Amino acid sequence: MGAEITGATTDLGAMIFATSKFFGMDIVVVSLIIVGVIGVTMDPIMRFSERRLIPW
């Protein structure tokens, strides 16, 4: 996420960075909640995939 915020120009991280410059805190908070939900959702999916694909 850090690389996306500093290097991207069109992704969610770039939107957070650009909006925070203009004090659009409502958009920043919603965007951070979205990032958190994506992280919480992807963690069990990746753990399951890792157990199935790389059993060692």
CHARMM-style PDB file with segment names, atoms N, HN, CA, C and O in Angstrom:
ATOM      1  N   MET     1       0.824  -1.188   0.000  1.00  0.00      PROA
ATOM      2  CA  MET     1       0.000   0.000   0.000  1.00  0.00      PROA
ATOM      3  C   MET     1       0.867   1.251   0.000  1.00  0.00      PROA
ATOM      4  O   MET     1       0.540   2.240  -0.656  1.00  0.00      PROA
ATOM      5  N   GLY     2       1.967   1.205   0.732  1.00  0.00      PROA
ATOM      6  HN  GLY     2       2.232   0.402   1.264  1.00  0.00      PROA
ATOM      7  CA  GLY     2       2.846   2.373   0.766  1.00  0.00      PROA
ATOM      8  C   GLY     2       3.393   2.716  -0.603  1.00  0.00      PROA
ATOM      9  O   GLY     2       3.466   3.890  -0.967  1.00  0.00      PROA
ATOM     10  N   ALA     3       3.778   1.705  -1.367  1.00  0.00      PROA
ATOM     11  HN  ALA     3       3.718   0.752  -1.071  1.00  0.00      PROA
ATOM     12  CA  ALA     3       4.290   1.945  -2.714  1.00  0.00      PROA
ATOM     13  C   ALA     3       3.193   2.485  -3.617  1.00  0.00      PROA
ATOM     14  O   ALA     3       3.444   3.329  -4.477  1.00  0.00      PROA
ATOM     15  N   GLU     4       1.991   2.001  -3.417  1.00  0.00      PROA
ATOM     16  HN  GLU     4       1.787   1.316  -2.718  1.00  0.00      PROA
ATOM     17  CA  GLU     4       0.881   2.478  -4.231  1.00  0.00      PROA
ATOM     18  C   GLU     4       0.585   3.948  -3.942  1.00  0.00      PROA
ATOM     19  O   GLU     4       0.310   4.722  -4.860  1.00  0.00      PROA
ATOM     20  N   ILE     5       0.640   4.326  -2.682  1.00  0.00      PROA
ATOM     21  HN  ILE     5       0.863   3.698  -1.937  1.00  0.00      PROA
ATOM     22  CA  ILE     5       0.349   5.717  -2.323  1.00  0.00      PROA
ATOM     23  C   ILE     5       1.392   6.660  -2.915  1.00  0.00      PROA
ATOM     24  O   ILE     5       1.047   7.734  -3.407  1.00  0.00      PROA
ATOM     25  N   THR     6       2.655   6.270  -2.870  1.00  0.00      PROA
ATOM     26  HN  THR     6       2.935   5.397  -2.470  1.00  0.00      PROA
ATOM     27  CA  THR     6       3.705   7.176  -3.329  1.00  0.00      PROA
ATOM     28  C   THR     6       3.969   7.095  -4.822  1.00  0.00      PROA
ATOM     29  O   THR     6       4.423   8.078  -5.408  1.00  0.00      PROA
ATOM     30  N   GLY     7       3.702   5.956  -5.462  1.00  0.00      PROA
ATOM     31  HN  GLY     7       3.334   5.158  -4.985  1.00  0.00      PROA
ATOM     32  CA  GLY     7       4.093   5.805  -6.852  1.00  0.00      PROA
ATOM     33  C   GLY     7       2.969   5.760  -7.858  1.00  0.00      PROA
ATOM     34  O   GLY     7       3.199   6.033  -9.036  1.00  0.00      PROA
ATOM     35  N   ALA     8       1.767   5.427  -7.443  1.00  0.00      PROA
ATOM     36  HN  ALA     8       1.581   5.206  -6.486  1.00  0.00      PROA
ATOM     37  CA  ALA     8       0.670   5.258  -8.390  1.00  0.00      PROA
ATOM     38  C   ALA     8       0.009   6.597  -8.703  1.00  0.00      PROA
ATOM     39  O   ALA     8       0.146   7.571  -7.963  1.00  0.00      PROA
ATOM     40  N   THR     9      -0.703   6.613  -9.811  1.00  0.00      PROA
ATOM     41  HN  THR     9      -0.815   5.822 -10.412  1.00  0.00      PROA
ATOM     42  CA  THR     9      -1.398   7.843 -10.191  1.00  0.00      PROA
ATOM     43  C   THR     9      -2.907   7.655 -10.315  1.00  0.00      PROA
ATOM     44  O   THR     9      -3.638   8.645 -10.353  1.00  0.00      PROA
ATOM     45  N   THR    10      -3.395   6.418 -10.381  1.00  0.00      PROA
ATOM     46  HN  THR    10      -2.801   5.615 -10.351  1.00  0.00      PROA
ATOM     47  CA  THR    10      -4.826   6.223 -10.594  1.00  0.00      PROA
ATOM     48  C   THR    10      -5.467   5.244  -9.623  1.00  0.00      PROA
ATOM     49  O   THR    10      -6.674   5.018  -9.716  1.00  0.00      PROA
ATOM     50  N   ASP    11      -4.736   4.664  -8.715  1.00  0.00      PROA
ATOM     51  HN  ASP    11      -3.756   4.848  -8.639  1.00  0.00      PROA
ATOM     52  CA  ASP    11      -5.295   3.646  -7.831  1.00  0.00      PROA
ATOM     53  C   ASP    11      -5.883   4.258  -6.563  1.00  0.00      PROA
ATOM     54  O   ASP    11      -5.897   5.476  -6.385  1.00  0.00      PROA
ATOM     55  N   LEU    12      -6.365   3.382  -5.691  1.00  0.00      PROA
ATOM     56  HN  LEU    12      -6.353   2.392  -5.835  1.00  0.00      PROA
ATOM     57  CA  LEU    12      -6.980   3.812  -4.440  1.00  0.00      PROA
ATOM     58  C   LEU    12      -5.997   4.591  -3.572  1.00  0.00      PROA
ATOM     59  O   LEU    12      -6.366   5.588  -2.952  1.00  0.00      PROA
ATOM     60  N   GLY    13      -4.764   4.142  -3.527  1.00  0.00      PROA
ATOM     61  HN  GLY    13      -4.464   3.332  -4.030  1.00  0.00      PROA
ATOM     62  CA  GLY    13      -3.754   4.843  -2.738  1.00  0.00      PROA
ATOM     63  C   GLY    13      -3.498   6.251  -3.236  1.00  0.00      PROA
ATOM     64  O   GLY    13      -3.321   7.176  -2.443  1.00  0.00      PROA
ATOM     65  N   ALA    14      -3.479   6.415  -4.544  1.00  0.00      PROA
ATOM     66  HN  ALA    14      -3.622   5.664  -5.189  1.00  0.00      PROA
ATOM     67  CA  ALA    14      -3.283   7.747  -5.117  1.00  0.00      PROA
ATOM     68  C   ALA    14      -4.465   8.653  -4.795  1.00  0.00      PROA
ATOM     69  O   ALA    14      -4.292   9.848  -4.554  1.00  0.00      PROA
ATOM     70  N   MET    15      -5.666   8.081  -4.793  1.00  0.00      PROA
ATOM     71  HN  MET    15      -5.807   7.111  -4.989  1.00  0.00      PROA
ATOM     72  CA  MET    15      -6.846   8.866  -4.447  1.00  0.00      PROA
ATOM     73  C   MET    15      -6.775   9.319  -2.985  1.00  0.00      PROA
ATOM     74  O   MET    15      -7.110  10.460  -2.669  1.00  0.00      PROA
ATOM     75  N   ILE    16      -6.337   8.418  -2.092  1.00  0.00      PROA
ATOM     76  HN  ILE    16      -6.065   7.490  -2.348  1.00  0.00      PROA
ATOM     77  CA  ILE    16      -6.190   8.782  -0.681  1.00  0.00      PROA
ATOM     78  C   ILE    16      -5.184   9.916  -0.544  1.00  0.00      PROA
ATOM     79  O   ILE    16      -5.434  10.896   0.157  1.00  0.00      PROA
ATOM     80  N   PHE    17      -4.063   9.780  -1.206  1.00  0.00      PROA
ATOM     81  HN  PHE    17      -3.860   8.984  -1.776  1.00  0.00      PROA
ATOM     82  CA  PHE    17      -3.003  10.789  -1.115  1.00  0.00      PROA
ATOM     83  C   PHE    17      -3.473  12.138  -1.655  1.00  0.00      PROA
ATOM     84  O   PHE    17      -3.259  13.171  -1.021  1.00  0.00      PROA
ATOM     85  N   ALA    18      -4.110  12.130  -2.820  1.00  0.00      PROA
ATOM     86  HN  ALA    18      -4.285  11.291  -3.335  1.00  0.00      PROA
ATOM     87  CA  ALA    18      -4.560  13.381  -3.439  1.00  0.00      PROA
ATOM     88  C   ALA    18      -5.668  14.040  -2.626  1.00  0.00      PROA
ATOM     89  O   ALA    18      -5.675  15.259  -2.458  1.00  0.00      PROA
ATOM     90  N   THR    19      -6.596  13.246  -2.124  1.00  0.00      PROA
ATOM     91  HN  THR    19      -6.590  12.255  -2.260  1.00  0.00      PROA
ATOM     92  CA  THR    19      -7.712  13.799  -1.364  1.00  0.00      PROA
ATOM     93  C   THR    19      -7.261  14.362  -0.026  1.00  0.00      PROA
ATOM     94  O   THR    19      -7.808  15.357   0.449  1.00  0.00      PROA
ATOM     95  N   SER    20      -6.268  13.730   0.580  1.00  0.00      PROA
ATOM     96  HN  SER    20      -5.824  12.922   0.194  1.00  0.00      PROA
ATOM     97  CA  SER    20      -5.797  14.217   1.881  1.00  0.00      PROA
ATOM     98  C   SER    20      -5.145  15.595   1.766  1.00  0.00      PROA
ATOM     99  O   SER    20      -5.127  16.356   2.734  1.00  0.00      PROA
ATOM    100  N   LYS    21      -4.615  15.916   0.599  1.00  0.00      PROA
ATOM    101  HN  LYS    21      -4.630  15.299  -0.187  1.00  0.00      PROA
ATOM    102  CA  LYS    21      -4.032  17.249   0.394  1.00  0.00      PROA
ATOM    103  C   LYS    21      -5.086  18.350   0.492  1.00  0.00      PROA
ATOM    104  O   LYS    21      -4.794  19.471   0.909  1.00  0.00      PROA
ATOM    105  N   PHE    22      -6.322  18.011   0.100  1.00  0.00      PROA
ATOM    106  HN  PHE    22      -6.560  17.101  -0.238  1.00  0.00      PROA
ATOM    107  CA  PHE    22      -7.401  19.001   0.090  1.00  0.00      PROA
ATOM    108  C   PHE    22      -8.369  18.808   1.249  1.00  0.00      PROA
ATOM    109  O   PHE    22      -9.489  19.318   1.224  1.00  0.00      PROA
ATOM    110  N   PHE    23      -7.932  18.066   2.269  1.00  0.00      PROA
ATOM    111  HN  PHE    23      -7.022  17.651   2.289  1.00  0.00      PROA
ATOM    112  CA  PHE    23      -8.703  17.856   3.490  1.00  0.00      PROA
ATOM    113  C   PHE    23     -10.067  17.212   3.239  1.00  0.00      PROA
ATOM    114  O   PHE    23     -11.045  17.541   3.910  1.00  0.00      PROA
ATOM    115  N   GLY    24     -10.130  16.307   2.284  1.00  0.00      PROA
ATOM    116  HN  GLY    24      -9.336  16.040   1.739  1.00  0.00      PROA
ATOM    117  CA  GLY    24     -11.347  15.530   2.054  1.00  0.00      PROA
ATOM    118  C   GLY    24     -11.340  14.302   2.950  1.00  0.00      PROA
ATOM    119  O   GLY    24     -11.266  13.169   2.475  1.00  0.00      PROA
ATOM    120  N   MET    25     -11.417  14.544   4.249  1.00  0.00      PROA
ATOM    121  HN  MET    25     -11.477  15.464   4.635  1.00  0.00      PROA
ATOM    122  CA  MET    25     -11.228  13.463   5.214  1.00  0.00      PROA
ATOM    123  C   MET    25     -12.306  12.397   5.132  1.00  0.00      PROA
ATOM    124  O   MET    25     -12.044  11.244   5.475  1.00  0.00      PROA
ATOM    125  N   ASP    26     -13.512  12.742   4.689  1.00  0.00      PROA
ATOM    126  HN  ASP    26     -13.725  13.678   4.410  1.00  0.00      PROA
ATOM    127  CA  ASP    26     -14.547  11.726   4.555  1.00  0.00      PROA
ATOM    128  C   ASP    26     -14.148  10.683   3.514  1.00  0.00      PROA
ATOM    129  O   ASP    26     -14.341   9.486   3.728  1.00  0.00      PROA
ATOM    130  N   ILE    27     -13.598  11.129   2.401  1.00  0.00      PROA
ATOM    131  HN  ILE    27     -13.442  12.101   2.227  1.00  0.00      PROA
ATOM    132  CA  ILE    27     -13.155  10.202   1.359  1.00  0.00      PROA
ATOM    133  C   ILE    27     -11.940   9.413   1.830  1.00  0.00      PROA
ATOM    134  O   ILE    27     -11.822   8.224   1.534  1.00  0.00      PROA
ATOM    135  N   VAL    28     -11.046  10.054   2.553  1.00  0.00      PROA
ATOM    136  HN  VAL    28     -11.142  11.020   2.794  1.00  0.00      PROA
ATOM    137  CA  VAL    28      -9.860   9.369   3.070  1.00  0.00      PROA
ATOM    138  C   VAL    28     -10.267   8.259   4.031  1.00  0.00      PROA
ATOM    139  O   VAL    28      -9.745   7.147   3.951  1.00  0.00      PROA
ATOM    140  N   VAL    29     -11.195   8.551   4.936  1.00  0.00      PROA
ATOM    141  HN  VAL    29     -11.619   9.454   5.001  1.00  0.00      PROA
ATOM    142  CA  VAL    29     -11.627   7.549   5.915  1.00  0.00      PROA
ATOM    143  C   VAL    29     -12.314   6.377   5.221  1.00  0.00      PROA
ATOM    144  O   VAL    29     -12.028   5.222   5.537  1.00  0.00      PROA
ATOM    145  N   VAL    30     -13.207   6.656   4.288  1.00  0.00      PROA
ATOM    146  HN  VAL    30     -13.439   7.594   4.032  1.00  0.00      PROA
ATOM    147  CA  VAL    30     -13.890   5.579   3.562  1.00  0.00      PROA
ATOM    148  C   VAL    30     -12.886   4.751   2.770  1.00  0.00      PROA
ATOM    149  O   VAL    30     -12.995   3.525   2.726  1.00  0.00      PROA
ATOM    150  N   SER    31     -11.920   5.395   2.151  1.00  0.00      PROA
ATOM    151  HN  SER    31     -11.831   6.391   2.186  1.00  0.00      PROA
ATOM    152  CA  SER    31     -10.903   4.674   1.384  1.00  0.00      PROA
ATOM    153  C   SER    31     -10.063   3.778   2.284  1.00  0.00      PROA
ATOM    154  O   SER    31      -9.740   2.651   1.908  1.00  0.00      PROA
ATOM    155  N   LEU    32      -9.706   4.267   3.467  1.00  0.00      PROA
ATOM    156  HN  LEU    32      -9.968   5.182   3.772  1.00  0.00      PROA
ATOM    157  CA  LEU    32      -8.933   3.446   4.396  1.00  0.00      PROA
ATOM    158  C   LEU    32      -9.753   2.276   4.923  1.00  0.00      PROA
ATOM    159  O   LEU    32      -9.210   1.197   5.159  1.00  0.00      PROA
ATOM    160  N   ILE    33     -11.048   2.477   5.109  1.00  0.00      PROA
ATOM    161  HN  ILE    33     -11.490   3.353   4.917  1.00  0.00      PROA
ATOM    162  CA  ILE    33     -11.917   1.362   5.507  1.00  0.00      PROA
ATOM    163  C   ILE    33     -11.959   0.321   4.397  1.00  0.00      PROA
ATOM    164  O   ILE    33     -11.918  -0.878   4.672  1.00  0.00      PROA
ATOM    165  N   ILE    34     -12.039   0.762   3.154  1.00  0.00      PROA
ATOM    166  HN  ILE    34     -12.072   1.736   2.931  1.00  0.00      PROA
ATOM    167  CA  ILE    34     -12.032  -0.169   2.020  1.00  0.00      PROA
ATOM    168  C   ILE    34     -10.729  -0.958   1.990  1.00  0.00      PROA
ATOM    169  O   ILE    34     -10.745  -2.170   1.777  1.00  0.00      PROA
ATOM    170  N   VAL    35      -9.605  -0.284   2.199  1.00  0.00      PROA
ATOM    171  HN  VAL    35      -9.592   0.701   2.372  1.00  0.00      PROA
ATOM    172  CA  VAL    35      -8.306  -0.963   2.227  1.00  0.00      PROA
ATOM    173  C   VAL    35      -8.284  -2.001   3.348  1.00  0.00      PROA
ATOM    174  O   VAL    35      -7.782  -3.108   3.156  1.00  0.00      PROA
ATOM    175  N   GLY    36      -8.820  -1.654   4.506  1.00  0.00      PROA
ATOM    176  HN  GLY    36      -9.228  -0.754   4.662  1.00  0.00      PROA
ATOM    177  CA  GLY    36      -8.873  -2.594   5.622  1.00  0.00      PROA
ATOM    178  C   GLY    36      -9.734  -3.800   5.325  1.00  0.00      PROA
ATOM    179  O   GLY    36      -9.358  -4.927   5.645  1.00  0.00      PROA
ATOM    180  N   VAL    37     -10.888  -3.577   4.716  1.00  0.00      PROA
ATOM    181  HN  VAL    37     -11.194  -2.661   4.456  1.00  0.00      PROA
ATOM    182  CA  VAL    37     -11.782  -4.688   4.363  1.00  0.00      PROA
ATOM    183  C   VAL    37     -11.115  -5.602   3.340  1.00  0.00      PROA
ATOM    184  O   VAL    37     -11.220  -6.825   3.438  1.00  0.00      PROA
ATOM    185  N   ILE    38     -10.437  -5.022   2.372  1.00  0.00      PROA
ATOM    186  HN  ILE    38     -10.352  -4.028   2.292  1.00  0.00      PROA
ATOM    187  CA  ILE    38      -9.716  -5.835   1.387  1.00  0.00      PROA
ATOM    188  C   ILE    38      -8.645  -6.666   2.075  1.00  0.00      PROA
ATOM    189  O   ILE    38      -8.486  -7.847   1.765  1.00  0.00      PROA
ATOM    190  N   GLY    39      -7.912  -6.071   2.998  1.00  0.00      PROA
ATOM    191  HN  GLY    39      -8.041  -5.112   3.250  1.00  0.00      PROA
ATOM    192  CA  GLY    39      -6.873  -6.800   3.722  1.00  0.00      PROA
ATOM    193  C   GLY    39      -7.432  -7.929   4.554  1.00  0.00      PROA
ATOM    194  O   GLY    39      -6.894  -9.036   4.541  1.00  0.00      PROA
ATOM    195  N   VAL    40      -8.515  -7.665   5.284  1.00  0.00      PROA
ATOM    196  HN  VAL    40      -8.953  -6.766   5.295  1.00  0.00      PROA
ATOM    197  CA  VAL    40      -9.134  -8.693   6.126  1.00  0.00      PROA
ATOM    198  C   VAL    40      -9.721  -9.809   5.266  1.00  0.00      PROA
ATOM    199  O   VAL    40      -9.698 -10.972   5.668  1.00  0.00      PROA
ATOM    200  N   THR    41     -10.237  -9.477   4.109  1.00  0.00      PROA
ATOM    201  HN  THR    41     -10.255  -8.532   3.782  1.00  0.00      PROA
ATOM    202  CA  THR    41     -10.808 -10.480   3.211  1.00  0.00      PROA
ATOM    203  C   THR    41      -9.724 -11.315   2.537  1.00  0.00      PROA
ATOM    204  O   THR    41      -9.862 -12.532   2.414  1.00  0.00      PROA
ATOM    205  N   MET    42      -8.659 -10.673   2.107  1.00  0.00      PROA
ATOM    206  HN  MET    42      -8.547  -9.684   2.207  1.00  0.00      PROA
ATOM    207  CA  MET    42      -7.610 -11.389   1.379  1.00  0.00      PROA
ATOM    208  C   MET    42      -6.762 -12.287   2.270  1.00  0.00      PROA
ATOM    209  O   MET    42      -6.222 -13.282   1.788  1.00  0.00      PROA
ATOM    210  N   ASP    43      -6.630 -11.968   3.547  1.00  0.00      PROA
ATOM    211  HN  ASP    43      -7.070 -11.159   3.938  1.00  0.00      PROA
ATOM    212  CA  ASP    43      -5.778 -12.756   4.434  1.00  0.00      PROA
ATOM    213  C   ASP    43      -6.217 -14.218   4.517  1.00  0.00      PROA
ATOM    214  O   ASP    43      -5.388 -15.097   4.282  1.00  0.00      PROA
ATOM    215  N   PRO    44      -7.478 -14.525   4.839  1.00  0.00      PROA
ATOM    216  CA  PRO    44      -7.856 -15.949   4.890  1.00  0.00      PROA
ATOM    217  C   PRO    44      -7.803 -16.629   3.523  1.00  0.00      PROA
ATOM    218  O   PRO    44      -7.500 -17.818   3.431  1.00  0.00      PROA
ATOM    219  N   ILE    45      -8.094 -15.882   2.475  1.00  0.00      PROA
ATOM    220  HN  ILE    45      -8.340 -14.916   2.550  1.00  0.00      PROA
ATOM    221  CA  ILE    45      -8.023 -16.461   1.129  1.00  0.00      PROA
ATOM    222  C   ILE    45      -6.589 -16.861   0.809  1.00  0.00      PROA
ATOM    223  O   ILE    45      -6.349 -17.951   0.291  1.00  0.00      PROA
ATOM    224  N   MET    46      -5.642 -15.989   1.113  1.00  0.00      PROA
ATOM    225  HN  MET    46      -5.837 -15.103   1.534  1.00  0.00      PROA
ATOM    226  CA  MET    46      -4.239 -16.298   0.844  1.00  0.00      PROA
ATOM    227  C   MET    46      -3.725 -17.418   1.738  1.00  0.00      PROA
ATOM    228  O   MET    46      -2.942 -18.252   1.284  1.00  0.00      PROA
ATOM    229  N   ARG    47      -4.150 -17.457   3.000  1.00  0.00      PROA
ATOM    230  HN  ARG    47      -4.787 -16.779   3.369  1.00  0.00      PROA
ATOM    231  CA  ARG    47      -3.734 -18.542   3.894  1.00  0.00      PROA
ATOM    232  C   ARG    47      -4.241 -19.886   3.382  1.00  0.00      PROA
ATOM    233  O   ARG    47      -3.503 -20.871   3.374  1.00  0.00      PROA
ATOM    234  N   PHE    48      -5.503 -19.925   2.955  1.00  0.00      PROA
ATOM    235  HN  PHE    48      -6.102 -19.125   2.962  1.00  0.00      PROA
ATOM    236  CA  PHE    48      -6.071 -21.156   2.410  1.00  0.00      PROA
ATOM    237  C   PHE    48      -5.323 -21.578   1.151  1.00  0.00      PROA
ATOM    238  O   PHE    48      -4.969 -22.747   0.997  1.00  0.00      PROA
ATOM    239  N   SER    49      -5.082 -20.628   0.255  1.00  0.00      PROA
ATOM    240  HN  SER    49      -5.369 -19.679   0.380  1.00  0.00      PROA
ATOM    241  CA  SER    49      -4.367 -20.937  -0.989  1.00  0.00      PROA
ATOM    242  C   SER    49      -2.964 -21.441  -0.700  1.00  0.00      PROA
ATOM    243  O   SER    49      -2.491 -22.371  -1.352  1.00  0.00      PROA
ATOM    244  N   GLU    50      -2.302 -20.841   0.261  1.00  0.00      PROA
ATOM    245  HN  GLU    50      -2.686 -20.084   0.791  1.00  0.00      PROA
ATOM    246  CA  GLU    50      -0.951 -21.267   0.609  1.00  0.00      PROA
ATOM    247  C   GLU    50      -0.950 -22.694   1.151  1.00  0.00      PROA
ATOM    248  O   GLU    50      -0.080 -23.488   0.793  1.00  0.00      PROA
ATOM    249  N   ARG    51      -1.906 -23.027   2.000  1.00  0.00      PROA
ATOM    250  HN  ARG    51      -2.613 -22.382   2.290  1.00  0.00      PROA
ATOM    251  CA  ARG    51      -1.978 -24.390   2.539  1.00  0.00      PROA
ATOM    252  C   ARG    51      -2.253 -25.415   1.447  1.00  0.00      PROA
ATOM    253  O   ARG    51      -1.716 -26.522   1.488  1.00  0.00      PROA
ATOM    254  N   ARG    52      -3.085 -25.058   0.470  1.00  0.00      PROA
ATOM    255  HN  ARG    52      -3.521 -24.159   0.437  1.00  0.00      PROA
ATOM    256  CA  ARG    52      -3.439 -26.000  -0.596  1.00  0.00      PROA
ATOM    257  C   ARG    52      -2.345 -26.125  -1.654  1.00  0.00      PROA
ATOM    258  O   ARG    52      -2.089 -27.224  -2.147  1.00  0.00      PROA
ATOM    259  N   LEU    53      -1.706 -25.028  -2.004  1.00  0.00      PROA
ATOM    260  HN  LEU    53      -1.914 -24.135  -1.604  1.00  0.00      PROA
ATOM    261  CA  LEU    53      -0.750 -25.039  -3.109  1.00  0.00      PROA
ATOM    262  C   LEU    53       0.677 -25.323  -2.670  1.00  0.00      PROA
ATOM    263  O   LEU    53       1.460 -25.883  -3.438  1.00  0.00      PROA
ATOM    264  N   ILE    54       1.026 -24.946  -1.449  1.00  0.00      PROA
ATOM    265  HN  ILE    54       0.390 -24.491  -0.825  1.00  0.00      PROA
ATOM    266  CA  ILE    54       2.395 -25.127  -0.959  1.00  0.00      PROA
ATOM    267  C   ILE    54       2.319 -25.848   0.387  1.00  0.00      PROA
ATOM    268  O   ILE    54       2.442 -25.208   1.432  1.00  0.00      PROA
ATOM    269  N   PRO    55       2.121 -27.152   0.379  1.00  0.00      PROA
ATOM    270  CA  PRO    55       1.885 -27.875   1.636  1.00  0.00      PROA
ATOM    271  C   PRO    55       3.118 -28.042   2.511  1.00  0.00      PROA
ATOM    272  O   PRO    55       2.983 -28.410   3.678  1.00  0.00      PROA
ATOM    273  N   TRP    56       4.290 -27.792   2.006  1.00  0.00      PROA
ATOM    274  HN  TRP    56       4.400 -27.493   1.058  1.00  0.00      PROA
ATOM    275  CA  TRP    56       5.461 -28.018   2.842  1.00  0.00      PROA
ATOM    276  C   TRP    56       5.572 -26.887   3.795  1.00  0.00      PROA
ATOM    277  OT1 TRP    56       6.494 -26.856   4.611  1.00  0.00      PROA
TER     278      TRP     56
END
